């Protein structure tokens, strides 16, 4: 059960978006400083996290669409 929650692409996408928003805010508020810090690394990590979650979600949506089409075909044949 815990594995299913931690490997959820929706949870990964949500956490990536939260990290992106918070680190982007912190990065843009400190643009006048010419140093690299933790928010810059978190910004990169969040982009990677989002990029990993999107294909999994798209694959799931494709499977749902295909299952819906099969269901409709079977329903029409009855």
N, C-alpha and C positions, 0 to 999 in steps of 0.2 A: 504494500500500500504506500509506504513512504517513498519507495523507488518510483512508483508511478507519478507521485506528486513532484518529486525533484526532477524527473526527466520530462515533465510536461512542457511542450513547446510554447504554450500560452503563458505559463509562468516564466519561462526564459525570456519571452518577448516582453512581458510586463516589467520584469526586473531590468532588462536591457534599456527599456524606454525610461524608467525611473532614473537609472544611472546616467543615461544620456542627458536628460533634462537637468539633473542636479549638477553634473560635472560641466555641462556647457555653460550653465549660469555662473559657476565658480570660475571657469576659464575666461569667460568674457568680462567678468568684473575685475579680473587681474591682468587684463591685456597690457596695461601700461608698464607692468613689470616684465623684464626680459629674462625670466627664468622659467625653467620647466619644473613642474611639480606634480604631485599626486593627481590633481584633477585632470591633467593632460593624459596621464596613463589610463585613468578610469574612463575618459572620453573615448579613447581608442578601444578599450576593452568592451565598452557598451556597444559600439558600432559592430564589433565582431560578434557579440552576443546576439544582436538583432539580426545580423546577416545569417547566422546559423539557424535561427528560429523560423525565419520566413519560408525557406524551402520545405521544412517539415509541415508547417501549417498549410501551405499550398498543396502538398501531397495529400494531406488529410481531406482537404476540401474537394480535391479531384475524386478521391475514393467515395466521398459522400454523394457527389454528383452522379458518378457511375452507378452507385447502388440505387439512387432515386430513379434513374433511367430504367434499370432492370425491373424495379418495382412497378413502374408505370407500364412497361411492356407486359408484364405478367398480369397486371390488373386489367389491361385492355383485352387480353386473350381470354379472359374468363367470361 
